[in-house]
Amino acid sequence: MTKKIEQRKYNLIRAIIELKDDKTISKLEQHMKQILPDNSFLTAIKPIRKNVTINDLIKEQNYKPLTRKDFFEKASKLNIQESFEELNSMLSK
């Protein structure tokens, strides 16, 4: 019985992934909220704003860029001895 339920879940997930229509997805979200009102994941879903700029996000998130001076101070504190090539090869293993 568990395999049958799991397969049905995967089938639903695949069908949701294939959806292209925003209205259909919104309807599905609303329906899921009604079925599972205590599901914090679904209640956290918020529609994406249609008109948002990078500057809006920077302001909302109180983004403070790292200055060049601060970057190099922090980098020097790391005391990295390996060459760029060595570090790069470590990433590609």
VOTORBA-112859 format. One record per atom (N, C-alpha, C, O, CB): residue in three letters; x negated, y negated, z negated. Coordinates in steps of 0.05 Angstrom, whole numbers, plus 5000, padded with zeros to 4 digits. Glycine has a CB too. Example, Ala and Ser with C-alpha at 12.3 -4.5 7.8 and 13.67 -1.06 7.14 Angstrom:
<pts>
ALA473651144844/ALA475450904844/ALA473650664844/ALA471550664831/ALA477450894819/SER474350454858/SER472750214857/SER474249994843/SER473249774839/SER471850124886/
</pts>
This chain:
<pts>
MET498450245000/MET500050005000/MET498349755000/MET498949555013/MET501950004976/THR496149754985/THR494449524984/THR493249445011/THR493149215018/THR492149564964/LYS492449655027/LYS491349595053/LYS493349455071/LYS492649275086/LYS490349855066/LYS495849545069/LYS497949425085/LYS498349125078/LYS498548955096/LYS500649575082/ILE498349065052/ILE498648785043/ILE496248625052/ILE496548405062/ILE499048775012/GLU493848735048/GLU491448595056/GLU491448535086/GLU490748315095/GLU488948755049/GLN492348725102/GLN492448685131/GLN494448465138/GLN493948305156/GLN493148945146/ARG496648465124/ARG498748255129/ARG497647985122/ARG498147785136/ARG501348315113/LYS496047965100/LYS494847715093/LYS492947615114/LYS493047385122/LYS493347735066/TYR491247795124/TYR489347725145/TYR490747635170/TYR489947445184/TYR487447955151/ASN492947775177/ASN494547695200/ASN495647415197/ASN495747255216/ASN496847895205/LEU496647345173/LEU497647075168/LEU495346865171/LEU495746655183/LEU498947055140/ILE493046935159/ILE490846755161/ILE490046705190/ILE489546475198/ILE488346865145/ARG489946915205/ARG489246885234/ARG491246705248/ARG490546535264/ARG489047165248/ALA493846755242/ALA495946595255/ALA495646295247/ALA496046125264/ALA498746705247/ILE495046245222/ILE494645965213/ILE492245845227/ILE492445605235/ILE494345955182/ILE490045985229/ILE487745885243/ILE488345805272/ILE487245615282/ILE485446085242/GLU490045955284/GLU490645905313/GLU492545665316/GLU492945575339/GLU491946145325/LEU493845565295/LEU495645345298/LEU494145095307/LEU491945035299/LEU497045285271/LYS495444955326/LYS494244705337/LYS496044465331/LYS495044235333/LYS493944735367/ASP498444505323/ASP500444285320/ASP500444185291/ASP500944335272/ASP503244375328/ASP499843935288/ASP499743805261/ASP502343825246/ASP502443875222/ASP498843515263/LYS504543795261/LYS507243805248/LYS507744085237/LYS508844115215/LYS509443735268/THR507044285252/THR507444565242/THR505744615217/THR506744745199/THR506744765265/ILE503244525217/ILE501544565194/ILE502744415170/ILE502744525148/ILE498644465200/SER503644175174/SER504844025152/SER507344165141/SER507744185116/SER505643745161/LYS508944275158/LYS511344425149/LYS510544675133/LYS511744735113/LYS513044515174/LEU508444805143/LEU507445045129/LEU506444965101/LEU506945115082/LEU505245185145/GLU504944745099/GLU503944655073/GLU506244595054/GLU506144675031/GLU502244395077/GLN508344455064/GLN510644395047/GLN512044655038/GLN512844675015/GLN512544215062/HIS512344835056/HIS513645095049/HIS511945245028/HIS513145355009/HIS513945265074/MET509345245031/MET507645385011/MET507845244984/MET507745384964/MET504745385021/LYS508044984984/LYS508344834958/LYS510944914944/LYS511044934920/LYS508244534963/GLN513044964960/GLN515545054948/GLN515445334938/GLN516545394916/GLN517845024968/ILE514045504952/ILE513845794944/ILE512045814920/ILE512545974902/ILE512845964967/LEU509745674920/LEU507745694899/LEU507345424886/LEU505245294890/LEU505045804911/PRO509245324871/PRO509045054860/PRO506645014841/PRO505844784837/PRO511544974846/ASP505645224829/ASP503445194810/ASP500745234822/ASP498645224808/ASP503745394787/ASN500645264848/ASN498145314862/ASN496645044865/ASN497344884882/ASN498545444890/SER494545004848/SER493144744848/SER491744694874/SER491344464882/SER491144744825/PHE490944904888/PHE489544864914/PHE491444734934/PHE490744534947/PHE488545134925/LEU493844834936/LEU495744714955/LEU496644444947/LEU497244274964/LEU498144904958/THR496844384921/THR497644124912/THR495443914917/THR495943674918/THR498444124883/ALA492944014920/ALA490743834924/ALA490443754954/ALA489043564960/ALA488143964916/ILE491843894971/ILE491743835000/ILE493143565005/ILE495443524998/ILE493044055017/LYS491643395017/LYS492743125024/LYS492343085054/LYS490343175065/LYS491342895008/PRO494242965067/PRO493942915096/PRO491542735101/PRO490842555085/PRO496442795108/ILE490242775123/ILE487942605131/ILE489042345142/ILE490942335158/ILE486142745152/ARG487842125133/ARG488741865143/ARG487941845172/ARG485841935180/ARG487441635126/LYS489641715187/LYS489041685215/LYS487141455221/LYS485541475240/LYS491641625231/ASN487141255204/ASN485341025208/ASN483540985184/ASN484240855165/ASN486940765214/VAL481241115185/VAL479241085164/VAL476541045177/VAL475841175197/VAL479241335145/THR474940865166/THR472340805177/THR470240905157/THR470740955134/THR472040505183/ILE467740915167/ILE465540985150/ILE465340775127/ILE464740845104/ILE462841005166/ASN465640525134/ASN465540315114/ASN467640345092/ASN467040295069/ASN465740035127/ASP470040435100/ASP472140485080/ASP471240705061/ASP471540675037/ASP474740575094/LEU470140925072/LEU469141145055/LEU466841065037/LEU466741135014/LEU468341375072/ILE465040905048/ILE462840805032/ILE463840645008/ILE462840674985/ILE460840635049/LYS465740475013/LYS466840304991/LYS468340474971/LYS468040444947/LYS468740085003/GLU470040654981/GLU471740824963/GLU469941004945/GLU470641054922/GLU473640994979/GLN467841104956/GLN466141294942/GLN463841164927/GLN462241294915/GLN465041504961/ASN463840894928/ASN461740734915/ASN458940834922/ASN457240864905/ASN462240754884/TYR458540884948/TYR455940984958/TYR453840774955/TYR454140544963/TYR456241074987/LYS451640864944/LYS449240694941/LYS446940824956/LYS445941034947/LYS448440634910/PRO446040714978/PRO443940844993/PRO441340844978/PRO440740664962/PRO443640715020/LEU439641034983/LEU437041054972/LEU435140874987/LEU435040895012/LEU435941354971/THR433740704974/THR431840524988/THR429340684996/THR428740894985/THR431040284970/ARG427940585015/ARG425440705025/ARG423540735001/ARG422240944998/ARG424240545047/LYS423240524985/LYS421440524963/LYS422140754943/LYS420440904934/LYS421440254948/ASP424740764936/ASP425640974917/ASP425141254928/ASP424341434914/ASP428640934911/PHE425741284954/PHE425341544967/PHE422441634964/PHE421841864955/PHE426041534997/PHE420541464972/PHE417741534971/PHE416741574942/PHE414941734937/PHE416041334985/GLU417841424923/GLU417141474895/GLU417941744886/GLU416441894873/GLU418341254877/LYS420441824892/LYS421442084885/LYS419942304899/LYS419342514887/LYS424542104891/ALA419342264924/ALA417842464940/ALA415042504928/ALA414042734927/ALA417642384969/SER413742294920/SER411042324909/SER411042474882/SER409142604875/SER409642044906/LYS413242444867/LYS413442584841/LYS413742884845/LYS413143034827/LYS415842474826/LEU414642964869/LEU414943254874/LEU412243394877/LEU412043634872/LEU416543294900/ASN410243234884/ASN407443344886/ASN407343584905/ASN406243794897/ASN406443414859/ILE408443554929/ILE408443774948/ILE405643794960/ILE404543604971/ILE410543734970/GLN404444034959/GLN401744074969/GLN401744204997/GLN399744175012/GLN400144254950/GLU403844345004/GLU403944485030/GLU404244285053/GLU405344075049/GLU406244695030/SER403244375076/SER403544205100/SER406444235110/SER407944405101/SER401544295122/PHE407144055128/PHE409844065139/PHE410344325153/PHE412444445151/PHE410243835159/GLU408344425167/GLU408544685182/GLU409144915162/GLU410745085168/GLU405944735198/GLU407644915140/GLU408145125119/GLU410945115108/GLU412345315106/GLU406145105096/LEU411844875102/LEU414544835091/LEU416644925111/LEU418545055105/LEU415044545082/ASN416244845136/ASN418044915157/ASN418245215162/ASN420345325166/ASN417244775183/SER415945345160/SER415845635164/SER417345775141/SER418545985145/SER412945735166/MET417245665117/MET418745775094/MET421745765099/MET423145945090/MET418045625068/LEU422645565113/LEU425545535118/LEU426445735139/LEU428745815139/LEU426145255127/SER424745805157/SER425545985179/SER425146275174/SER425446445192/SER423945905204/LYS424546345149/LYS424146635142/LYS426846765137/LYS426946995130/LYS422346665118/
</pts>
